[in-house]
Amino acid sequence: MNPYDFYITPEEYAQAAEVGISAFSLERRIRLLGWSKQRAMTMPMRTQKPRGYYDEWAKTAQQNGIKYESFMTRIRQGWTPERAATKSLQSADEARRLALRATDHVRVHPEKYLRLAEQNGIPYATFHRRVKVSKWNYERAATEPIWTRQQIGRLGAQRLRKREGG
């Protein structure tokens, strides 16, 4: 990038002002944001809603039992002011149902086997490790009791003797 790209001529200031871009905004776009001069001088400024623009809808939302923060969050998420002010909040049951549906969507292991492992006293981490690391099938991972330290030691000793040829 050429260092002269950061120099803004008086003509360029005037050209940007015709589009409604202030000198401060032009300098900020070029020097801080790294925009090209052409883009900085021609892209119009975003318009902001005037203060109090949503006041009437906010009152409607409050009458419908919707807090101002919830109303504004909905607006920022792209809802229309009418919908944000009138659509009722989720009930706890509805939120729970939607959360369960989302959980089902990203579930790694079948719920049937997770419940079976839980009934057999096998922690989720143990079940997951048995399936992913040890490559056990779901049925075995959910039903085989957790080994004692003594059982683990015997298995390790057997494998060591087998490997060492003894």
ABEGO torsion letter per residue (X at the ends): XBAAAABBBAAAAAAAAAAGBBAAAAAAAAAAAGBBAAAAAABBBBBBBBBGAAAAAAAAAAAAGBBAAAAAAAAAAGBBAAAAAABBBBBAAAAAAAAAAAAAAABABBAAAAAAAAAAGBBAAAAAAAAAAAGBBAAAAAABBBBBAAAAAAAAAAAAAAAAGX
